[in-house]
Amino acid sequence: MKKLRILICDDHQIIVDGLKALVGSINGCEVAITANNGKEALEALDLLNIDIVLMDIDMPVLNGLDATSLIKKKFKHVKVVILSVHSDKGMIKNLIDIGVDGYLLKNCSKEELINAIKQVSGGGQYFSSGVTHSLMSPDESNNKEIVGNLTSREIEILQLIANGLTNKEIGEELFISHRTVDTHRTNLMKKLKLKNIAGLISFAIKNGIVD
């Protein structure tokens, strides 16, 4: 079975070394290369076939926010998981809008990182509890009118999406085809004026559709 090829991007060598050892111990994963800033990461992606980038935010030369934006435009197949100390709501929202596939805080456990890599590699997204709590800001309105316009089936599917299930898994859960799930997901994005799955997850959390 083909191993997941992972790029680690962080400007602190002790973090890089620790992540390299951790990722190397995960069955089915290998660290293909490391980078100390976003520019180096982009150069590596030009040369190597990478599946997932573990990306820091605060780095010299090119930071993780800008690097992720460029990766998502140029290397659409590459998954990006942010691994940062920042839990700032504005920063998280910016990265969600860019299309980041996951966001973990650096105090996460090895098990959570493994789970995030598995979720993202399978086409899902992963946001740690610290990140989702940050998004649940008390100054955000509940948009009750918008939620009220959703059908019970759409709310059900939105809950499952926010819980990290893929279209196939949702279809199996609800006994419908994955194409029907995809149609509902597309309709949800149109109704809520959202661009991606991360936006749906954020909406579901902020409006109490999932815990």
N, CA, C and O of each residue as an XYZ file, in Angstrom:
844
protein
N       0.847     -1.196      0.000
C       0.000      0.000      0.000
C       0.890      1.256      0.000
O       1.859      1.337      0.754
N       0.549      2.230     -0.851
C       1.324      3.462     -0.966
C       1.274      4.274      0.328
O       0.207      4.492      0.902
N       2.437      4.711      0.768
C       2.512      5.505      1.987
C       2.129      6.958      1.713
O       2.364      7.479      0.623
N       1.537      7.601      2.716
C       1.248      9.025      2.621
C       2.563      9.782      2.764
O       3.316      9.573      3.714
N       2.823     10.659      1.809
C       4.058     11.443      1.834
C       3.760     12.815      2.446
O       2.930     13.576      1.947
N       4.460     13.101      3.533
C       4.157     14.296      4.324
C       5.328     15.267      4.334
O       6.486     14.873      4.469
N       4.998     16.552      4.186
C       5.974     17.628      4.278
C       5.732     18.363      5.587
O       4.604     18.765      5.870
N       6.773     18.543      6.384
C       6.675     19.276      7.647
C       7.293     20.654      7.447
O       8.445     20.773      7.029
N       6.523     21.690      7.747
C       6.998     23.064      7.552
C       6.908     23.844      8.860
O       5.812     24.175      9.313
N       8.053     24.137      9.465
C       8.120     24.859     10.736
C       9.514     25.461     10.853
O      10.492     24.848     10.426
N       9.611     26.656     11.427
C      10.920     27.306     11.513
C      11.683     26.955     12.784
O      12.796     27.441     12.981
N      11.115     26.128     13.644
C      11.823     25.686     14.848
C      12.286     24.246     14.662
O      11.469     23.333     14.542
N      13.589     24.052     14.641
C      14.134     22.734     14.332
C      13.716     21.674     15.341
O      13.543     20.510     14.980
N      13.553     22.063     16.597
C      13.150     21.097     17.613
C      11.735     20.583     17.355
O      11.425     19.424     17.630
N      10.885     21.458     16.826
C       9.526     21.044     16.452
C       9.574     20.134     15.235
O       8.885     19.115     15.183
N      10.393     20.508     14.257
C      10.540     19.694     13.048
C      11.034     18.294     13.406
O      10.500     17.297     12.919
N      12.056     18.225     14.259
C      12.619     16.930     14.638
C      11.595     16.071     15.377
O      11.496     14.865     15.147
N      10.833     16.714     16.272
C       9.819     15.978     17.024
C       8.709     15.448     16.128
O       8.287     14.300     16.260
N       8.239     16.296     15.213
C       7.191     15.881     14.283
C       7.685     14.802     13.323
O       6.953     13.878     12.968
N       8.937     14.943     12.917
C       9.512     13.961     11.998
C       9.539     12.575     12.635
O       9.222     11.578     11.986
N       9.917     12.520     13.900
C       9.947     11.245     14.614
C       8.537     10.703     14.822
O       8.291      9.506     14.679
N       7.620     11.598     15.158
C       6.240     11.181     15.418
C       5.575     10.658     14.139
O       4.998      9.571     14.128
N       5.663     11.442     13.074
C       5.025     11.039     11.816
C       5.655      9.756     11.271
O       4.972      8.897     10.713
N       6.977      9.648     11.449
C       7.673      8.456     10.978
C       7.241      7.188     11.687
O       7.414      6.084     11.170
N       6.672      7.357     12.886
C       6.216      6.189     13.652
C       4.784      5.777     13.311
O       4.295      4.755     13.794
N       4.114      6.580     12.475
C       2.727      6.284     12.108
C       2.704      5.315     10.935
O       3.325      5.567      9.903
N       2.005      4.235     11.090
C       1.907      3.236     10.029
C       1.273      3.849      8.778
O       0.207      4.460      8.847
N       1.941      3.676      7.636
C       1.398      4.173      6.379
C       1.792      5.597      6.048
O       1.309      6.163      5.067
N       2.684      6.197      6.870
C       3.116      7.574      6.621
C       4.631      7.653      6.542
O       5.341      6.857      7.155
N       5.113      8.619      5.782
C       6.541      8.892      5.751
C       6.770     10.384      5.561
O       6.015     11.054      4.857
N       7.821     10.896      6.196
C       8.193     12.297      6.006
C       9.066     12.383      4.760
O      10.201     11.907      4.751
N       8.527     12.992      3.715
C       9.254     13.087      2.447
C      10.322     14.169      2.496
O      11.397     14.020      1.914
N      10.016     15.270      3.202
C      10.948     16.407      3.274
C      10.464     17.354      4.367
O       9.303     17.307      4.775
N      11.373     18.220      4.839
C      11.001     19.253      5.802
C      11.376     20.615      5.217
O      12.223     20.714      4.329
N      10.732     21.654      5.731
C      11.002     23.021      5.278
C      10.948     23.949      6.480
O      10.235     23.683      7.448
N      11.706     25.040      6.417
C      11.746     25.990      7.526
C      10.906     27.238      7.296
O      10.826     28.100      8.172
N      10.278     27.345      6.123
C       9.375     28.464      5.855
C       8.503     28.113      4.647
O       8.724     27.109      3.970
N       7.523     28.953      4.399
C       6.574     28.674      3.325
C       7.218     28.648      1.947
O       6.793     27.880      1.083
N       8.233     29.471      1.729
C       8.918     29.500      0.428
C       9.585     28.152      0.157
O       9.484     27.615     -0.947
N      10.257     27.614      1.156
C      10.903     26.312      1.000
C       9.868     25.214      0.746
O      10.110     24.289     -0.030
N       8.718     25.327      1.406
C       7.656     24.328      1.222
C       7.158     24.339     -0.223
O       6.982     23.284     -0.832
N       6.935     25.523     -0.760
C       6.467     25.646     -2.144
C       7.502     25.106     -3.135
O       7.148     24.453     -4.117
N       8.768     25.381     -2.871
C       9.836     24.861     -3.733
C       9.868     23.333     -3.702
O      10.085     22.683     -4.725
N       9.648     22.770     -2.507
C       9.623     21.313     -2.361
C       8.440     20.707     -3.112
O       8.564     19.642     -3.716
N       7.304     21.380     -3.075
C       6.113     20.878     -3.762
C       6.285     20.889     -5.278
O       5.668     20.095     -5.988
N       7.124     21.790     -5.761
C       7.424     21.824     -7.199
C       8.219     20.595     -7.636
O       8.155     20.178     -8.793
N       8.964     20.027     -6.696
C       9.874     18.932     -7.026
C       9.367     17.552     -6.628
O       9.696     16.554     -7.269
N       8.568     17.501     -5.570
C       8.170     16.210     -5.003
C       6.664     16.010     -5.004
O       5.890     16.967     -5.005
N       6.271     14.752     -5.003
C       4.857     14.396     -4.884
C       4.507     14.294     -3.402
O       4.899     13.341     -2.728
N       3.772     15.273     -2.903
C       3.424     15.345     -1.484
C       1.914     15.208     -1.331
O       1.146     15.752     -2.124
N       1.498     14.469     -0.294
C       0.062     14.297     -0.018
C      -0.454     15.305      0.994
O      -1.515     15.900      0.804
N       0.307     15.497      2.082
C      -0.140     16.362      3.176
C       1.001     17.259      3.641
O       2.140     16.811      3.775
N       0.686     18.528      3.888
C       1.644     19.465      4.484
C       1.192     19.786      5.899
O       0.054     20.205      6.113
N       2.086     19.587      6.871
C       1.852     20.043      8.241
C       2.494     21.414      8.350
O       3.719     21.531      8.319
N       1.675     22.457      8.478
C       2.126     23.836      8.282
C       2.029     24.685      9.552
O       0.968     24.774     10.171
N       3.142     25.303      9.930
C       3.143     26.307     10.990
C       2.637     27.632     10.402
O       2.527     27.762      9.182
N       2.330     28.607     11.254
C       1.868     29.904     10.751
C       2.968     30.951     10.808
O       3.300     31.555      9.788
N       3.539     31.174     11.994
C       4.557     32.214     12.150
C       5.921     31.714     11.683
O       6.582     30.946     12.382
N       6.336     32.154     10.499
C       7.629     31.770      9.941
C       8.211     32.928      9.146
O       7.459     33.749      8.621
N       9.538     33.013      9.044
C      10.155     34.070      8.233
C       9.998     33.782      6.745
O       9.562     32.701      6.350
N      10.358     34.758      5.936
C      10.367     34.679      4.463
C       8.943     34.599      3.896
O       8.508     35.495      3.171
N       8.224     33.522      4.230
C       6.827     33.371      3.794
C       6.072     32.633      4.888
O       6.382     31.484      5.203
N       5.063     33.309      5.474
C       4.345     32.705      6.595
C       3.370     31.621      6.130
O       3.117     31.457      4.936
N       2.835     30.893      7.099
C       1.953     29.765      6.800
C       0.634     30.152      6.175
O       0.087     29.399      5.370
N       0.109     31.321      6.531
C      -1.157     31.784      5.951
C      -1.010     32.021      4.454
O      -1.803     31.523      3.655
N       0.011     32.785      4.083
C       0.230     33.085      2.666
C       0.657     31.843      1.889
O       0.251     31.643      0.744
N       1.481     31.011      2.527
C       1.933     29.785      1.863
C       0.762     28.855      1.587
O       0.683     28.253      0.516
N      -0.146     28.734      2.546
C      -1.320     27.874      2.369
C      -2.194     28.376      1.231
O      -2.710     27.586      0.442
N      -2.359     29.694      1.148
C      -3.144     30.282      0.064
C      -2.544     29.930     -1.291
O      -3.268     29.581     -2.223
N      -1.220     30.022     -1.401
C      -0.549     29.698     -2.662
C      -0.625     28.207     -2.979
O      -0.806     27.817     -4.132
N      -0.486     27.377     -1.944
C      -0.571     25.922     -2.144
C      -1.949     25.539     -2.666
O      -2.068     24.729     -3.585
N      -2.982     26.118     -2.082
C      -4.348     25.768     -2.479
C      -4.679     26.229     -3.899
O      -5.569     25.673     -4.542
N      -3.977     27.227     -4.380
C      -4.186     27.692     -5.748
C      -3.387     26.862     -6.760
O      -3.874     26.553     -7.847
N      -2.157     26.509     -6.384
C      -1.248     25.860     -7.327
C      -1.230     24.334     -7.230
O      -1.058     23.645     -8.236
N      -1.408     23.812     -6.013
C      -1.341     22.363     -5.785
C      -2.649     21.899     -5.143
O      -2.688     21.579     -3.955
N      -3.703     21.868     -5.933
C      -5.046     21.628     -5.400
C      -5.214     20.249     -4.771
O      -6.098     20.052     -3.936
N      -4.369     19.289     -5.166
C      -4.480     17.939     -4.619
C      -3.831     17.807     -3.239
O      -4.079     16.836     -2.523
N      -3.001     18.785     -2.868
C      -2.260     18.706     -1.603
C      -3.145     19.156     -0.440
O      -3.773     20.213     -0.495
N      -3.183     18.339      0.607
C      -3.926     18.674      1.814
C      -3.019     19.462      2.755
O      -1.839     19.143      2.897
N      -3.569     20.486      3.393
C      -2.791     21.295      4.333
C      -3.440     21.262      5.711
O      -4.609     21.613      5.875
N      -2.660     20.835      6.694
C      -3.106     20.829      8.088
C      -2.247     21.830      8.854
O      -1.027     21.683      8.923
N      -2.882     22.842      9.426
C      -2.173     23.834     10.219
C      -1.874     23.252     11.591
O      -2.734     22.636     12.219
N      -0.648     23.454     12.048
C      -0.238     23.036     13.387
C       0.409     24.250     14.034
O       1.559     24.580     13.745
N      -0.342     24.917     14.918
C       0.085     26.229     15.395
C      -0.275     26.435     16.864
O      -1.079     25.698     17.435
N       0.344     27.458     17.461
C      -0.020     27.849     18.828
C      -1.207     28.810     18.801
O      -1.820     29.066     19.837
N      -1.533     29.340     17.630
C      -2.581     30.355     17.519
C      -3.983     29.753     17.531
O      -4.283     28.827     16.778
N      -4.832     30.294     18.398
C      -6.242     29.904     18.378
C      -7.113     31.130     18.123
O      -8.296     31.149     18.464
N      -6.514     32.149     17.522
C      -7.221     33.386     17.203
C      -8.328     33.131     16.185
O      -8.091     32.554     15.124
N      -9.524     33.562     16.520
C     -10.689     33.301     15.676
C     -10.539     33.881     14.266
O     -10.891     33.232     13.281
N     -10.022     35.087     14.180
C      -9.850     35.711     12.868
C      -8.879     34.952     11.987
O      -9.110     34.781     10.790
N      -7.786     34.496     12.591
C      -6.792     33.718     11.854
C      -7.396     32.414     11.348
O      -7.201     32.032     10.194
N      -8.131     31.736     12.227
C      -8.755     30.461     11.853
C      -9.744     30.661     10.713
O      -9.778     29.870      9.770
N     -10.550     31.720     10.799
C     -11.537     31.997      9.748
C     -10.861     32.273      8.409
O     -11.330     31.822      7.363
N      -9.760     33.014      8.448
C      -9.029     33.295      7.212
C      -8.558     32.005      6.553
O      -8.676     31.839      5.339
N      -8.026     31.098      7.358
C      -7.516     29.840      6.822
C      -8.647     28.942      6.332
O      -8.486     28.222      5.346
N      -9.779     28.981      7.006
C     -10.947     28.222      6.547
C     -11.410     28.743      5.188
O     -11.750     27.963      4.298
N     -11.419     30.071      5.037
C     -11.815     30.672      3.757
C     -10.842     30.278      2.635
O     -11.250     30.091      1.489
N      -9.567     30.156      2.974
C      -8.558     29.749      1.991
C      -8.780     28.307      1.562
O      -8.483     27.937      0.426
N      -9.304     27.493      2.478
C      -9.570     26.093      2.142
C      -8.694     25.098      2.870
O      -8.494     23.980      2.395
N      -8.157     25.501      4.048
C      -7.314     24.594      4.824
C      -8.104     23.323      5.176
O      -9.312     23.374      5.409
N      -7.406     22.195      5.211
C      -8.066     20.905      5.441
C      -8.133     20.509      6.913
O      -8.929     19.651      7.294
N      -7.306     21.131      7.728
C      -7.313     20.817      9.150
C      -6.585     21.890      9.932
O      -5.789     22.648      9.378
N      -6.865     21.947     11.230
C      -6.217     22.945     12.086
C      -6.090     22.341     13.479
O      -7.086     22.037     14.135
N      -4.851     22.175     13.915
C      -4.566     21.629     15.238
C      -3.720     22.619     16.029
O      -2.923     23.364     15.459
N      -3.901     22.620     17.331
C      -3.029     23.410     18.193
C      -1.821     22.554     18.567
O      -1.913     21.328     18.616
N      -0.699     23.202     18.828
C       0.540     22.463     19.059
C       0.551     21.687     20.377
O       1.449     20.880     20.617
N      -0.438     21.928     21.221
C      -0.515     21.137     22.451
C      -1.364     19.876     22.263
O      -1.726     19.225     23.242
N      -1.683     19.528     21.008
C      -2.498     18.340     20.745
C      -1.699     17.077     21.053
O      -0.469     17.109     21.109
N      -2.397     15.977     21.249
C      -1.754     14.697     21.527
C      -1.328     14.010     20.225
O      -1.768     14.377     19.136
N      -0.474     13.021     20.368
C      -0.057     12.227     19.211
C      -1.267     11.575     18.568
O      -1.376     11.527     17.343
N      -2.179     11.070     19.396
C      -3.377     10.386     18.889
C      -4.238     11.333     18.065
O      -4.803     10.931     17.048
N      -4.346     12.607     18.501
C      -5.166     13.566     17.755
C      -4.526     13.888     16.407
O      -5.223     14.026     15.402
N      -3.207     14.006     16.390
C      -2.518     14.269     15.125
C      -2.703     13.108     14.159
O      -2.938     13.314     12.968
N      -2.598     11.894     14.674
C      -2.815     10.708     13.837
C      -4.230     10.709     13.275
O      -4.437     10.432     12.093
N      -5.201     11.021     14.126
C      -6.599     11.065     13.698
C      -6.811     12.123     12.628
O      -7.540     11.900     11.662
N      -6.169     13.277     12.802
C      -6.293     14.364     11.817
C      -5.723     13.945     10.466
O      -6.331     14.198      9.426
N      -4.563     13.309     10.485
C      -3.936     12.859      9.236
C      -4.828     11.844      8.527
O      -4.989     11.896      7.307
N      -5.404     10.927      9.291
C      -6.296      9.917      8.704
C      -7.539     10.554      8.105
O      -7.950     10.204      6.998
N      -8.142     11.497      8.839
C      -9.352     12.169      8.359
C      -9.083     12.929      7.068
O      -9.837     12.826      6.101
N      -8.008     13.686      7.070
C      -7.678     14.526      5.918
C      -7.295     13.676      4.704
O      -7.699     13.974      3.580
N      -6.514     12.618      4.936
C      -6.095     11.767      3.818
C      -7.276     11.042      3.193
O      -7.227     10.660      2.024
N      -8.342     10.851      3.973
C      -9.536     10.187      3.464
C     -10.529     11.136      2.818
O     -11.630     10.729      2.447
N     -10.149     12.394      2.681
C     -11.024     13.371      2.036
C     -11.840     14.203      2.999
O     -12.635     15.043      2.577
N     -11.652     13.976      4.303
C     -12.386     14.743      5.298
C     -11.596     15.955      5.768
O     -10.584     16.321      5.171
N     -12.067     16.570      6.834
C     -11.375     17.702      7.438
C     -11.322     17.483      8.939
O     -12.133     16.743      9.497
N     -10.370     18.126      9.586
C     -10.235     17.939     11.034
C      -9.861     19.259     11.687
O      -8.886     19.907     11.307
N     -10.658     19.643     12.678
C     -10.383     20.833     13.466
C     -10.437     20.445     14.938
O     -11.443     19.914     15.408
N      -9.356     20.710     15.666
C      -9.279     20.282     17.063
C     -10.313     21.014     17.910
O     -10.847     22.046     17.505
N     -10.585     20.469     19.080
C     -11.603     21.050     19.958
C     -11.246     22.476     20.354
O     -12.130     23.323     20.484
N      -9.940     22.752     20.550
C      -9.531     24.110     20.897
C      -9.842     25.101     19.797
O     -10.179     26.255     20.063
N      -9.728     24.653     18.576
C     -10.022     25.500     17.422
C     -11.523     25.728     17.292
O     -11.967     26.853     17.067
N     -12.297     24.666     17.433
C     -13.756     24.809     17.295
C     -14.328     25.655     18.422
O     -15.290     26.392     18.205
N     -13.760     25.567     19.623
C     -14.229     26.406     20.732
C     -13.951     27.868     20.451
O     -14.744     28.740     20.804
N     -12.818     28.133     19.812
C     -12.476     29.512     19.464
C     -13.484     30.090     18.474
O     -13.816     31.274     18.530
N     -13.965     29.242     17.570
C     -14.939     29.700     16.582
C     -16.310     29.985     17.199
O     -17.108     30.742     16.646
N     -16.568     29.365     18.355
C     -17.873     29.530     19.004
C     -17.889     30.795     19.861
O     -18.081     30.745     21.076
N     -17.685     31.902     19.207
C     -17.601     33.183     19.898
C     -18.978     33.666     20.330
O     -19.929     33.574     19.553
N     -19.109     34.182     21.558
C     -20.411     34.668     22.027
C     -20.916     35.890     21.280
O     -22.103     36.208     21.349
N     -20.016     36.595     20.552
C     -20.477     37.795     19.852
C     -21.012     37.489     18.456
O     -21.386     38.398     17.715
N     -21.046     36.206     18.102
C     -21.604     35.827     16.804
C     -23.114     35.591     16.947
O     -23.555     34.949     17.900
N     -23.892     36.105     16.013
C     -25.331     35.863     16.056
C     -25.626     34.439     15.617
O     -24.839     33.824     14.897
N     -26.752     33.926     16.050
C     -27.100     32.534     15.753
C     -27.714     32.333     14.379
O     -27.894     31.201     13.931
N     -28.033     33.432     13.711
C     -28.610     33.297     12.366
C     -29.811     32.350     12.360
O     -29.937     31.493     11.485
N     -30.671     32.516     13.331
C     -31.793     31.574     13.488
C     -32.688     31.531     12.261
O     -33.238     30.483     11.922
N     -32.833     32.663     11.601
C     -33.700     32.707     10.419
C     -33.140     31.815      9.311
O     -33.881     31.093      8.644
N     -31.818     31.877      9.127
C     -31.182     31.059      8.089
C     -31.304     29.585      8.431
O     -31.652     28.772      7.575
N     -31.019     29.238      9.684
C     -31.133     27.841     10.120
C     -32.559     27.349      9.929
O     -32.778     26.200      9.547
N     -33.530     28.222     10.194
C     -34.938     27.844     10.055
C     -35.334     27.553      8.619
O     -36.336     26.881      8.376
N     -34.556     28.053      7.664
C     -34.851     27.809      6.250
C     -34.300     26.473      5.749
O     -34.585     26.060      4.625
N     -33.509     25.802      6.588
C     -32.951     24.507      6.206
C     -33.970     23.404      6.468
O     -34.712     23.460      7.449
N     -34.005     22.411      5.599
C     -34.898     21.275      5.813
C     -34.305     20.371      6.890
O     -33.123     20.477      7.215
N     -35.123     19.487      7.437
C     -34.644     18.575      8.470
C     -33.547     17.665      7.927
O     -32.603     17.327      8.642
N     -33.671     17.270      6.664
C     -32.646     16.428      6.040
C     -31.340     17.201      5.885
O     -30.263     16.651      6.118
N     -31.428     18.478      5.491
C     -30.219     19.297      5.339
C     -29.513     19.479      6.680
O     -28.286     19.427      6.754
N     -30.291     19.692      7.730
C     -29.700     19.835      9.064
C     -29.029     18.530      9.490
O     -27.944     18.536     10.072
N     -29.689     17.419      9.192
C     -29.140     16.104      9.522
C     -27.805     15.880      8.812
O     -26.840     15.413      9.417
N     -27.763     16.217      7.530
C     -26.533     16.047      6.747
C     -25.459     17.027      7.215
O     -24.280     16.679      7.270
N     -25.865     18.252      7.550
C     -24.912     19.242      8.056
C     -24.271     18.757      9.358
O     -23.072     18.945      9.566
N     -25.055     18.139     10.226
C     -24.527     17.585     11.473
C     -23.467     16.520     11.195
O     -22.415     16.498     11.835
N     -23.748     15.644     10.244
C     -22.829     14.555      9.919
C     -21.559     15.085      9.250
O     -20.463     14.585      9.503
N     -21.715     16.101      8.395
C     -20.541     16.727      7.775
C     -19.651     17.332      8.854
O     -18.431     17.168      8.835
N     -20.283     18.041      9.803
C     -19.526     18.693     10.875
C     -18.849     17.684     11.797
O     -17.867     18.004     12.466
N     -19.377     16.471     11.827
C     -18.762     15.412     12.633
C     -17.675     14.664     11.872
O     -17.129     13.678     12.366
N     -17.360     15.142     10.649
C     -16.226     14.623      9.911
C     -16.490     13.461      8.985
O     -15.548     12.846      8.484
N     -17.770     13.138      8.741
C     -18.084     12.005      7.864
C     -17.954     12.406      6.389
O     -18.249     13.541      6.016
N     -17.517     11.475      5.576
C     -17.418     11.689      4.133
C     -18.803     11.482      3.508
O     -19.724     11.011      4.176
N     -18.946     11.839      2.215
C     -20.209     11.616      1.505
C     -20.622     10.155      1.555
O     -21.793      9.846      1.780
N     -19.676      9.261      1.350
C     -19.951      7.821      1.357
C     -20.453      7.377      2.726
O     -21.423      6.625      2.827
N     -19.782      7.852      3.786
C     -20.173      7.473      5.144
C     -21.547      8.036      5.511
O     -22.336      7.375      6.186
N     -21.826      9.263      5.059
C     -23.143      9.866      5.325
C     -24.228      9.082      4.601
O     -25.295      8.820      5.156
N     -23.938      8.706      3.337
C     -24.898      7.911      2.568
C     -25.219      6.606      3.255
O     -26.380      6.197      3.301
N     -24.203      5.941      3.792
C     -24.417      4.674      4.496
C     -25.214      4.886      5.772
O     -26.057      4.064      6.131
N     -24.947      5.987      6.451
C     -25.650      6.299      7.707
C     -27.136      6.573      7.462
O     -27.991      6.170      8.250
N     -27.429      7.264      6.356
C     -28.811      7.687      6.081
C     -29.517      6.820      5.035
O     -30.677      7.054      4.696
N     -28.789      5.805      4.525
C     -29.349      4.892      3.520
C     -29.746      5.627      2.240
O     -30.804      5.378      1.661
N     -28.870      6.536      1.815
C     -29.060      7.244      0.550
C     -27.742      7.174     -0.226
O     -26.706      6.835      0.345
N     -27.776      7.493     -1.519
C     -26.559      7.404     -2.321
C     -25.638      8.582     -2.017
O     -26.081      9.641     -1.574
N     -24.335      8.371     -2.269
C     -23.378      9.455     -2.014
C     -23.629     10.629     -2.961
O     -23.280     11.766     -2.645
N     -24.240     10.355     -4.134
C     -24.576     11.444     -5.060
C     -25.683     12.328     -4.479
O     -25.671     13.548     -4.643
N     -26.637     11.690     -3.801
C     -27.708     12.456     -3.143
C     -27.125     13.315     -2.034
O     -27.533     14.461     -1.850
N     -26.172     12.760     -1.297
C     -25.501     13.519     -0.238
C     -24.784     14.720     -0.844
O     -24.847     15.823     -0.301
N     -24.105     14.508     -1.963
C     -23.379     15.581     -2.623
C     -24.327     16.690     -3.078
O     -23.989     17.871     -3.001
N     -25.511     16.306     -3.550
C     -26.516     17.289     -3.961
C     -26.962     18.129     -2.773
O     -27.062     19.353     -2.866
N     -27.232     17.453     -1.642
C     -27.631     18.176     -0.432
C     -26.518     19.120      0.030
O     -26.788     20.248      0.442
N     -25.274     18.658     -0.039
C     -24.139     19.470      0.389
C     -24.011     20.721     -0.486
O     -23.762     21.818      0.015
N     -24.186     20.541     -1.801
C     -24.132     21.668     -2.728
C     -25.240     22.671     -2.423
O     -25.014     23.881     -2.432
N     -26.450     22.153     -2.149
C     -27.580     23.027     -1.815
C     -27.330     23.787     -0.520
O     -27.684     24.960     -0.397
N     -26.713     23.102      0.452
C     -26.393     23.756      1.722
C     -25.442     24.924      1.508
O     -25.633     26.006      2.065
N     -24.424     24.697      0.701
C     -23.451     25.761      0.434
C     -24.106     26.963     -0.255
O     -23.790     28.115      0.041
N     -25.024     26.668     -1.178
C     -25.729     27.749     -1.873
C     -26.614     28.525     -0.907
O     -26.606     29.756     -0.907
N     -27.381     27.807     -0.081
C     -28.293     28.454      0.868
C     -27.529     29.310      1.881
O     -27.941     30.421      2.214
N     -26.406     28.768      2.362
C     -25.653     29.449      3.409
C     -24.579     30.379      2.860
O     -23.892     31.066      3.617
N     -24.438     30.395      1.514
C     -23.458     31.240      0.844
C     -22.039     30.950      1.350
O     -21.278     31.852      1.698
N     -21.726     29.668      1.373
C     -20.417     29.215      1.833
C     -19.668     28.558      0.676
O     -20.283     28.077     -0.276
N     -18.338     28.542      0.764
C     -17.527     28.062     -0.355
C     -16.995     26.650     -0.185
O     -16.654     25.997     -1.170
N     -16.919     26.164      1.061
C     -16.287     24.869      1.267
C     -16.818     24.171      2.519
O     -17.642     24.714      3.254
N     -16.316     22.940      2.740
C     -16.757     22.132      3.872
C     -16.376     22.775      5.197
O     -17.139     22.725      6.162
N     -15.186     23.384      5.239
C     -14.758     24.034      6.469
C     -15.746     25.129      6.878
O     -16.018     25.318      8.064
N     -16.278     25.847      5.885
C     -17.280     26.870      6.171
C     -18.555     26.277      6.742
O     -19.166     26.850      7.644
N     -18.960     25.111      6.206
C     -20.137     24.418      6.729
C     -19.922     23.991      8.178
O     -20.814     24.124      9.016
N     -18.721     23.475      8.462
C     -18.404     23.042      9.827
C     -18.455     24.229     10.781
O     -19.028     24.146     11.867
N     -17.849     25.332     10.360
C     -17.842     26.546     11.190
C     -19.267     27.033     11.452
O     -19.604     27.402     12.577
N     -20.106     27.032     10.406
C     -21.512     27.465     10.552
C     -22.251     26.558     11.533
O     -22.991     27.040     12.390
N     -22.051     25.248     11.408
C     -22.738     24.291     12.263
C     -22.362     24.483     13.723
O     -23.213     24.392     14.608
N     -21.079     24.750     13.973
C     -20.610     24.943     15.350
C     -21.164     26.239     15.919
O     -21.688     26.250     17.032
N     -21.055     27.334     15.167
C     -21.475     28.640     15.656
C     -22.966     28.710     15.938
O     -23.412     29.474     16.793
N     -23.736     27.902     15.208
C     -25.188     27.957     15.343
C     -25.772     26.806     16.154
O     -26.982     26.582     16.135
N     -24.914     26.077     16.867
C     -25.386     25.056     17.794
C     -25.957     23.824     17.135
O     -26.682     23.061     17.773
N     -25.640     23.611     15.843
C     -26.161     22.429     15.149
C     -25.387     21.185     15.581
O     -25.923     20.077     15.564
N     -24.120     21.376     15.970
C     -23.344     20.300     16.593
C     -22.737     20.837     17.874
O     -22.579     22.047     18.037
N     -22.397     19.930     18.786
C     -21.797     20.336     20.064
C     -20.339     20.688     19.876
O     -19.664     21.053     20.838
